[in-house]
Amino acid sequence: MTGVLQRKIFVGCKQLGLDTEARHDLQLAVTGKSSLSDMTDEEKRKVLARLKQAGFNPEPRKHGARHKRAPRNDLRLIHVLWKKLGEADALRDPSRKALNTFIRARFEKVWQTVPADVDMLREWHQIDDVIQALKAWAERADADFDFGKHRK
């Protein structure tokens, strides 16, 4: 049971956006111990209960369920917005590598992990985060783009 509880705690922390330091602080506050390996199963259950109070939903995905795949149009829109920002001289570097660097810098802390390339994004909410950030930037930069067609 120890391994199962530990995995649930890690999943809960990831779902709630807690990094390792925040997890250790939470564990210390709940049990007086910052390390999971020093805790009993009962103490791990208390940590898990605190994560649930904070909004963690431990329900497993249904067997065979897949993550919703991103429509290719959404990914193409990211590239179009980046190109428009480049044409508006809002970018120092309009390359694909710079786009990936932007995504990594802007969203790594929020998402915990960022794919190596923009076209590897599959989670619809991550794609939408990037699109909304680029749209806002393009509007501030007065980029020539018709946003009316693409509003969500």
Beta strands, then each sheet from edge to edge (+ up, - down):
end
